[in-house]
């Protein structure tokens, strides 16, 4: 949820919904898998803490997910009732005609798919030979059908459709009254489909209205719990499972492992590996022995440096609007789900300023404190988040840095923002197009069982909060973030990388400079710190561990490297000069 940092005990100011919130609310109507993910992992999972929300509000997404589930279930229930009702009432001919009609819908969908496959084979290949070979290497092995086999299946589909049409005609001649009943049932299904499709598009249009406040005026108990958890300063993460002897270890060492503990913040793309450690020495004492140079008692408390850094970053919000960086600064405490089972005091009540200072100064390995700085961009569709951990122990200052990137939502979630995709015409078009997707709804009739199970589960867990009281064999760690699950892969992001990496470097440089000023004001030698900071700022390579191998390279003016190894074709290869 996009909110500015507020002191403990104060509510953040109310803001209009971000673009990311609107797109996620629209996504539950267009992506059924995403809708089921929200319902199963958020609405119906009170035993797990929800992940922090970066740049969006999860509460309206939950409410719209239920609306989308009700609309889909209404169409499927109408389809099921059009067959079940006449059979239960003894109108077997009408029921048989309804089943034949459903068979014709499925065959029509099958014929369209086969025709599309033939059309794709006739289209010219627009890819280069190199790209085709690359796609062939990464493609999974599939069953390749010849053009003759596709035509043969299309012919068989037409024969089956003709047979079912003939059966419908025979039944209609045999019992005209029940044929009228079957037609009425089909008409009612069509009406339900059109109404559901129109309501779906109307709600998507409502979501994208700028003046529309998406958060419900009255929250249910579960929505109130999620609203509190998504902004809670304490995050419960899951430690990776222990590996066995047969499990292979990654060749690249990373500080936080393969699975990032910063769930919800996106992909971990930058970190200091190893963390920066600076001895707390007095300035201008290079000729003295170590015990006289160092500060035996730290010249500052850990929370003092954290509060100084928070103030230095928060100043970026007061710049002119054209150059303002809308940073959001928070305190985050990360606790493993195995450790929180012993003490859940941090979850029951939000820690006040004094309690947060105690956590920062104690530097417990159980409660990991991070200063979190987030920068939302493009309506929070892009979010760059920086985490900094400060530790003072053993007469040494230790700084741990990590940066995560949260990328855009799928294009299908933003379809209503395109020209002609919203308004009254879009509502009418959505209602009519829903008739062409009745065959798809037929294949999803078994999902009605899941729908009723979800309704019963929501009633069972109504007014239950299962993360504050220890329950045997029930972990409460956040398992996933619905926003991060649908974010674009970092490797496929193009121009957005420049914005995200720029914000990370901006915050990183400001934190380093503010730390240097603070240490100097407290009588600490900053020469070593400034040298290390300069190396980090000027580094153009994200340090994720491992070794860097430089081969066939020469350094210096007019440097050359000659490799005597014969290459294929008898040519010698020269190295690069730097």
matplotlib code that plots the C-alpha trace (Angstrom):
import matplotlib.pyplot as plt

x = [0.0, 1.4, 1.7, 4.2, 6.1, 4.3, 5.5, 4.3, 0.8, -0.3, -2.2, -0.6, -2.5, -5.2, -4.2, -5.9, -5.4, -2.3, -2.3, -0.9, -3.9, -6.3, -4.6, -4.6, -8.3, -9.0, -6.7, -8.9, -11.6, -9.4, -7.1, -8.9, -5.7, -4.7, -8.2, -7.9, -4.5, -5.8, -8.8, -6.8, -3.6, -5.1, -8.8, -8.9, -5.5, -5.8, -3.0, -0.3, 0.8, 0.4, 3.5, 4.1, 2.4, 4.7, 2.9, -0.6, -3.5, -4.4, -7.8, -9.8, -8.1, -9.6, -13.1, -12.9, -11.6, -14.8, -16.9, -15.1, -15.7, -19.4, -19.8, -18.0, -20.0, -23.3, -22.6, -21.5, -24.4, -26.8, -25.2, -25.4, -29.0, -30.1, -29.3, -29.9, -33.3, -35.2, -33.7, -34.8, -38.3, -38.7, -38.3, -35.7, -36.0, -35.3, -32.4, -31.0, -31.4, -29.5, -26.7, -26.6, -26.4, -23.5, -21.8, -22.2, -20.6, -17.6, -17.3, -17.5, -14.7, -12.6, -13.2, -12.1, -8.9, -8.1, -8.8, -6.5, -3.8, -4.1, -4.0, -0.8, 0.9, 0.0, 1.5, 5.0, 7.8, 8.8, 11.6, 15.2, 17.0, 19.1, 16.0, 14.2, 17.2, 17.2, 13.5, 14.0, 16.6, 14.5, 11.2, 9.8, 9.2, 5.6, 3.6, 3.9, 0.9, 1.0, -1.3, -3.2, -3.8, -5.2, -7.6, -8.7, -9.5, -11.4, -13.4, -14.3, -15.3, -17.7, -19.2, -19.8, -21.4, -23.7, -24.7, -25.6, -27.5, -29.5, -30.2, -31.5, -33.8, -35.2, -35.9, -37.5, -39.9, -40.6, -41.5, -42.1, -43.1, -39.9, -38.0, -39.5, -38.4, -34.9, -34.8, -36.0, -33.3, -30.6, -32.0, -31.8, -28.2, -27.4, -29.1, -27.1, -23.8, -24.5, -25.4, -22.4, -20.1, -21.5, -21.3, -17.7, -16.7, -18.7, -16.8, -13.5, -14.5, -15.4, -12.0, -10.2, -12.2, -9.7, -12.2, -13.2, -11.9, -11.4, -11.2, -14.6, -16.2, -16.7, -14.2, -14.9, -13.0, -10.6, -10.1, -9.3, -6.7, -5.1, -5.1, -3.1, -0.7, 0.3, 1.6, 2.9, 6.6, 7.2, 7.6, 7.6, 9.8, 10.6, 14.1, 15.2, 15.1, 18.2, 19.9, 20.8, 24.1, 22.9, 21.7, 24.1, 25.1, 25.1, 28.6, 27.8, 27.8, 25.1, 24.6, 20.9, 20.9, 18.8, 15.5, 15.3, 13.8, 12.4, 9.2, 6.9, 9.7, 10.4, 13.6, 16.8, 19.1, 21.8, 23.6, 26.9, 28.7, 30.3, 28.8, 30.9, 32.7, 34.6, 36.5, 35.6, 38.9, 39.8, 40.9, 44.6, 45.9, 47.7, 51.0, 49.4, 48.8, 45.4, 44.2, 44.7, 43.2, 39.9, 36.8, 36.4, 32.9, 31.0, 30.6, 26.9, 24.0, 22.9, 19.5, 21.0, 22.7, 19.5, 17.4, 20.0, 19.8, 16.0, 16.0, 18.5, 16.5, 13.1, 14.4, 14.1, 10.3, 10.6, 12.2, 10.4, 7.7, 9.7, 12.7, 11.0, 11.8, 8.7, 10.5, 8.7, 10.8, 9.9, 11.3, 11.1, 11.8, 12.3, 11.7, 11.8, 8.6, 10.5, 11.6, 8.3, 6.6, 8.4, 7.5, 4.7, 4.7, 5.8, 2.7, 0.1, 0.9, 2.9, 6.2, 6.4, 9.4, 11.1, 10.5, 11.9, 15.0, 15.5, 15.3, 17.8, 20.3, 20.0, 21.0, 19.5, 20.1, 16.4, 15.0, 16.7, 16.0, 16.3, 15.8, 13.6, 13.5, 11.0, 10.7, 7.4, 7.4, 4.8, 1.8, 3.7, 3.9, 7.7, 9.0, 12.7, 13.3, 16.5, 17.2, 20.0, 20.9, 23.1, 25.1, 27.7, 29.6, 33.2, 34.2, 33.2, 30.4, 28.8, 26.4, 24.4, 22.8, 20.3, 18.1, 15.0, 13.0, 9.3, 8.3, 5.1, 1.9, 0.8, -0.5, -3.9, -4.5, -4.1, -6.3, -9.1, -6.7, -6.4, -8.5, -12.0, -11.6, -13.9, -17.2, -20.7, -19.6, -17.0, -19.7, -22.0, -19.1, -18.1, -21.6, -21.9, -18.4, -19.3, -21.6, -18.6, -16.8, -19.7, -17.7, -14.8, -17.1, -18.4, -14.9, -14.7, -17.9, -15.9, -14.7, -18.1, -17.1, -14.1, -16.3, -18.7, -15.8, -14.3, -17.7, -17.9, -14.3, -14.8, -17.7, -15.7, -12.8, -15.0, -13.7, -10.6, -7.1, -4.8, -1.4, -1.4, -1.9, 0.5, -1.1, 0.6, 2.3, 0.8, 3.5, 2.6, 5.4, 4.5, 4.6, 4.2, 3.1, 0.3, 1.8, 5.2, 3.9, 2.4, 5.3, 7.3, 10.6, 13.6, 15.5, 12.8, 12.5, 13.9, 13.8, 12.4, 15.7, 17.3, 14.8, 14.9, 18.7, 19.0, 16.8, 18.8, 22.1, 20.6, 19.5, 22.7, 24.9, 22.8, 22.9, 26.7, 27.2, 24.9, 26.7, 30.1, 28.8, 27.4, 30.6, 32.7, 30.4, 30.9, 34.7, 35.3, 38.0, 36.2, 39.1, 38.6, 34.9, 35.1, 37.4, 35.1, 32.1, 33.8, 34.5, 30.8, 29.4, 31.7, 31.1, 29.2, 28.8, 26.2, 28.2, 26.4, 29.4, 31.6, 34.8, 35.6, 37.9, 39.8, 41.6, 43.5, 43.6, 46.5, 46.5, 48.5, 49.1, 49.7, 49.3, 48.9, 48.4, 49.3, 47.9, 50.0, 47.3, 46.2, 42.5, 40.5, 41.5, 45.1, 44.4, 45.8, 43.5, 44.7, 43.4, 41.8, 43.9, 42.7]
y = [0.0, 3.4, 5.4, 7.8, 6.9, 8.0, 7.9, 5.0, 5.5, 7.8, 6.8, 7.6, 10.1, 8.8, 8.8, 7.9, 4.4, 3.9, 2.6, -0.7, -1.1, -0.4, -2.8, -5.6, -5.1, -5.3, -8.3, -10.6, -10.2, -11.0, -13.7, -16.5, -18.1, -14.8, -14.5, -18.0, -17.1, -14.0, -16.0, -19.1, -17.5, -14.3, -14.5, -18.1, -18.4, -16.7, -18.9, -17.1, -13.5, -11.6, -10.2, -6.4, -4.4, -2.2, 0.5, -1.1, -1.8, -5.5, -4.9, -3.8, -6.6, -9.1, -7.5, -7.5, -11.1, -12.2, -10.2, -11.9, -15.3, -14.7, -13.6, -16.6, -18.9, -17.5, -18.4, -21.9, -22.5, -21.4, -23.9, -26.7, -25.8, -25.9, -29.6, -30.6, -28.9, -30.6, -34.0, -33.6, -32.5, -35.5, -33.6, -36.0, -35.0, -31.3, -32.5, -34.6, -31.6, -29.4, -31.9, -32.1, -28.3, -28.3, -30.9, -28.7, -25.8, -27.9, -29.2, -25.6, -24.6, -27.6, -26.7, -23.1, -24.3, -26.7, -24.0, -21.7, -24.3, -24.7, -20.9, -20.6, -23.2, -21.2, -17.9, -17.1, -17.4, -13.9, -15.1, -15.2, -18.5, -17.7, -16.9, -20.1, -22.2, -20.5, -21.1, -24.7, -25.3, -23.9, -25.3, -28.3, -31.5, -31.6, -33.9, -32.5, -33.2, -33.1, -30.9, -34.0, -35.2, -31.8, -31.8, -35.3, -34.3, -31.3, -33.5, -35.9, -32.9, -31.8, -35.3, -35.4, -31.9, -33.0, -36.1, -34.0, -31.5, -34.4, -35.8, -32.3, -32.2, -35.6, -34.8, -31.5, -33.3, -36.0, -33.5, -29.9, -28.8, -29.9, -28.4, -25.1, -25.7, -26.5, -23.3, -21.3, -22.8, -22.0, -18.4, -18.0, -19.2, -16.7, -13.9, -14.7, -14.8, -11.4, -9.9, -11.3, -10.2, -6.7, -6.4, -7.6, -4.9, -2.3, -3.0, -2.8, 0.6, 1.6, 0.5, 2.8, 6.0, 8.5, 9.8, 6.3, 5.2, 1.4, 0.6, -0.5, 1.9, -1.0, -3.7, -7.3, -8.9, -10.6, -7.4, -5.5, -8.1, -8.0, -4.2, -4.3, -7.0, -5.5, -2.4, -4.0, -3.3, -6.9, -9.4, -13.1, -14.9, -18.5, -19.9, -22.2, -25.9, -27.8, -29.4, -33.0, -34.5, -35.2, -31.6, -29.5, -26.1, -23.1, -22.1, -18.4, -17.3, -14.7, -13.0, -13.8, -17.2, -18.2, -17.2, -13.6, -13.0, -9.6, -11.1, -8.7, -6.2, -8.0, -9.6, -9.0, -7.3, -5.6, -6.2, -5.5, -8.8, -8.9, -6.2, -3.1, -3.1, 0.0, 0.2, 3.1, 4.9, 8.4, 10.8, 11.9, 9.1, 6.9, 6.9, 5.7, 2.0, 0.5, 0.5, 4.3, 5.0, 3.1, 4.2, 1.7, 2.9, 3.6, 7.4, 6.9, 4.5, 2.4, 4.0, 7.5, 6.6, 5.0, 8.1, 10.3, 8.3, 8.3, 12.1, 12.4, 10.3, 11.8, 15.2, 14.1, 14.5, 18.3, 19.1, 20.8, 18.7, 18.3, 16.8, 15.4, 11.8, 10.3, 8.1, 6.1, 5.3, 2.6, 0.4, -3.3, -6.1, -9.5, -12.6, -16.2, -18.2, -20.7, -17.9, -16.1, -19.1, -18.4, -14.7, -13.0, -9.7, -7.8, -9.1, -8.3, -4.6, -2.3, -1.3, 2.3, 4.5, 3.3, -0.3, 0.2, 1.8, -1.1, -3.6, -1.5, -1.2, -4.9, -6.2, -9.6, -12.3, -13.2, -9.8, -8.3, -4.6, -2.9, 0.7, 0.4, 3.1, 2.6, 4.7, 4.1, 5.0, 5.1, 4.9, 2.3, 0.0, 0.1, 0.1, 0.2, -0.7, -0.4, -2.2, -1.1, -2.8, -1.0, -2.7, -1.5, -4.3, -5.1, -1.5, -1.8, -0.4, -2.9, -1.9, -4.5, -3.3, -4.9, -3.5, -5.1, -4.3, -4.7, -4.6, -4.0, -6.0, -8.0, -6.0, -7.8, -6.1, -2.7, -3.4, -1.1, 1.9, 1.4, 3.2, 1.7, -0.7, 1.1, 2.9, 1.8, 0.3, -1.8, -3.0, -4.1, -5.7, -7.6, -8.9, -10.1, -11.7, -13.7, -15.8, -17.0, -18.1, -20.4, -23.4, -22.4, -22.1, -25.6, -27.0, -25.2, -26.6, -28.6, -25.3, -24.8, -27.3, -25.1, -22.1, -23.6, -24.9, -21.3, -19.9, -22.5, -21.9, -18.1, -18.6, -21.1, -18.7, -15.6, -13.5, -15.6, -14.4, -17.4, -15.8, -14.2, -17.5, -20.4, -23.4, -26.8, -27.5, -24.3, -22.0, -18.3, -17.2, -15.3, -17.7, -15.4, -11.9, -11.8, -8.6, -10.1, -13.3, -11.5, -9.0, -9.1, -11.0, -8.8, -10.3, -9.2, -5.6, -3.1, 0.7, 0.3, -1.0, 2.4, 4.0, 1.4, 1.1, 4.9, 5.1, 2.4, 4.2, 7.5, 6.2, 4.2, 7.3, 9.4, 6.8, 6.5, 10.3, 10.8, 8.0, 9.7, 13.0, 11.4, 9.5, 12.7, 14.6, 11.9, 11.9, 8.8, 8.6, 8.4, 8.0, 4.2, 4.6, 7.2, 4.9, 2.0, 4.2, 5.5, 2.0, 1.0, 4.1, 3.8, 0.1, -0.6, -4.3, -5.7, -7.8, -11.0, -13.1, -15.6, -14.9, -12.7, -14.2, -11.9, -13.7, -12.5, -9.0, -6.5, -3.3, -0.1, 2.4, 0.7, -2.7, -5.7, -9.4, -12.0, -15.5, -18.1, -20.7, -21.6, -21.0, -22.9, -21.7, -20.9, -17.4, -16.1, -14.2, -11.1, -10.1, -6.9, -3.9, -1.8]
z = [0.0, -1.0, 2.2, 3.6, 6.7, 9.9, 13.5, 15.5, 16.8, 13.9, 10.8, 7.5, 5.3, 3.1, -0.6, -3.8, -5.1, -7.1, -10.7, -9.5, -7.2, -10.1, -12.4, -9.8, -9.2, -12.9, -13.2, -11.0, -13.7, -16.7, -15.1, -13.4, -12.1, -10.5, -8.9, -7.4, -6.1, -4.3, -2.8, -1.8, -0.5, 1.0, 1.6, 2.8, 4.5, 7.9, 9.4, 7.4, 7.5, 4.2, 2.6, 2.8, 0.1, -2.0, -4.0, -3.8, -1.4, -1.1, 0.5, -2.7, -4.6, -2.2, -2.6, -6.4, -6.4, -4.7, -7.1, -10.1, -8.5, -8.1, -11.7, -13.1, -10.8, -11.9, -15.6, -14.7, -12.3, -15.1, -17.5, -14.9, -14.0, -17.7, -17.7, -14.1, -13.7, -16.6, -15.6, -12.0, -13.1, -15.4, -18.7, -20.1, -23.7, -22.8, -20.8, -23.6, -26.0, -23.6, -23.4, -27.2, -27.3, -24.9, -27.1, -30.1, -28.2, -27.4, -30.9, -32.3, -29.9, -31.1, -34.7, -34.2, -32.5, -35.4, -38.0, -36.1, -36.2, -40.0, -40.4, -38.4, -40.6, -43.7, -42.3, -43.5, -41.0, -39.9, -37.6, -38.7, -38.8, -35.8, -33.7, -34.9, -33.8, -30.4, -29.9, -31.0, -28.3, -25.5, -26.6, -24.8, -26.8, -28.0, -30.3, -33.8, -36.0, -39.8, -41.8, -43.0, -39.4, -38.5, -41.5, -40.6, -37.1, -38.4, -40.6, -37.8, -35.6, -38.4, -38.6, -34.8, -35.0, -37.8, -35.8, -32.7, -34.9, -36.3, -32.9, -31.8, -34.8, -34.1, -30.5, -31.4, -33.8, -31.3, -28.4, -29.6, -26.1, -24.6, -27.5, -26.5, -22.9, -24.0, -26.1, -23.1, -20.9, -23.5, -23.8, -20.0, -20.1, -22.8, -20.8, -17.7, -19.7, -21.3, -18.0, -16.2, -19.0, -18.9, -15.2, -15.3, -17.8, -15.9, -12.7, -14.6, -15.9, -12.4, -11.1, -13.6, -12.6, -11.1, -8.6, -7.5, -4.0, -4.3, -0.6, 0.8, 3.3, 5.7, 6.0, 6.9, 9.7, 7.3, 5.3, 8.4, 9.4, 6.0, 6.1, 9.3, 8.3, 4.9, 6.6, 9.8, 10.5, 11.5, 8.6, 9.1, 6.6, 5.9, 6.3, 3.5, 4.2, 5.1, 2.2, 2.1, 1.0, -2.5, -3.1, -5.2, -4.0, -6.2, -7.5, -6.9, -3.3, -2.4, 0.9, 1.2, -0.6, -3.6, -2.0, -1.0, 2.5, 1.4, 0.2, -1.7, -2.6, -5.9, -7.2, -5.3, -7.9, -5.9, -2.7, -1.0, -0.8, 1.8, 4.0, 4.7, 8.0, 9.3, 12.5, 14.8, 15.0, 16.0, 13.2, 12.8, 15.0, 12.4, 14.4, 17.6, 18.5, 17.9, 21.5, 21.6, 18.2, 18.5, 20.5, 23.3, 23.9, 20.7, 20.2, 19.2, 19.6, 16.7, 16.6, 16.3, 13.0, 11.7, 12.6, 11.0, 7.8, 7.9, 8.1, 5.3, 2.9, 3.9, 2.8, -0.8, -0.5, 0.1, -3.3, -6.2, -7.9, -11.1, -9.3, -6.2, -5.4, -3.6, -1.2, 1.4, 4.5, 7.0, 9.8, 9.1, 11.5, 9.9, 12.1, 11.1, 11.5, 13.7, 16.1, 16.3, 17.8, 21.1, 21.3, 19.3, 21.2, 18.1, 16.2, 18.8, 18.9, 16.7, 18.3, 19.4, 19.0, 22.2, 21.4, 17.8, 19.3, 21.6, 18.7, 16.7, 19.6, 20.7, 17.2, 18.0, 15.4, 15.9, 15.1, 12.0, 11.7, 8.3, 7.3, 4.2, 1.5, -1.4, -4.5, -6.5, -10.2, -12.9, -10.5, -8.4, -11.4, -10.8, -7.2, -6.2, -2.6, -0.7, 2.6, 5.0, 8.2, 10.7, 13.4, 15.9, 17.7, 18.4, 18.0, 14.3, 12.2, 9.9, 7.1, 5.1, 1.9, -0.5, -3.2, -4.8, -7.9, -8.4, -12.1, -14.0, -13.9, -17.0, -20.0, -19.8, -16.4, -18.1, -21.1, -20.0, -20.4, -24.1, -26.6, -27.0, -24.1, -21.7, -21.7, -22.7, -26.0, -24.1, -21.7, -24.6, -26.4, -23.3, -22.8, -26.4, -26.5, -23.4, -25.5, -27.6, -24.4, -23.2, -24.4, -22.2, -19.2, -20.0, -19.5, -16.2, -14.7, -12.1, -10.6, -9.1, -6.4, -5.6, -5.5, -2.9, -0.9, -0.9, 0.3, 3.1, 4.1, 4.3, 6.6, 8.8, 9.1, 9.6, 12.5, 13.1, 13.4, 13.6, 13.5, 17.0, 18.9, 18.5, 16.9, 16.8, 13.4, 11.8, 10.4, 9.9, 7.6, 4.4, 1.5, -1.5, -2.6, -5.2, -6.6, -7.0, -8.4, -11.4, -11.9, -15.1, -15.0, -14.3, -17.2, -19.6, -18.4, -20.9, -20.4, -16.9, -15.7, -16.1, -13.8, -11.1, -11.0, -11.1, -8.0, -6.2, -6.9, -5.9, -2.5, -2.1, -2.6, -0.3, 2.5, 2.2, 2.2, 5.2, 7.1, 6.3, 7.6, 10.8, 11.6, 11.1, 13.4, 16.1, 15.9, 13.8, 11.1, 7.7, 5.4, 5.0, 4.8, 2.0, 0.1, 0.4, -0.5, -3.6, -4.8, -4.3, -6.0, -9.0, -9.4, -12.6, -11.8, -9.4, -6.9, -6.4, -5.3, -7.1, -8.9, -11.9, -14.4, -16.8, -19.6, -22.7, -21.2, -20.9, -18.9, -19.5, -22.3, -25.7, -24.0, -26.2, -25.6, -28.1, -27.9, -29.6, -29.5, -33.0, -33.7, -36.2, -39.6, -38.6, -37.4, -34.1, -31.6, -29.9, -26.4, -25.4, -24.3, -21.4]

ax = plt.figure().add_subplot(projection="3d")
ax.plot(x, y, z, "-o")
ax.set_aspect("equal")
plt.show()
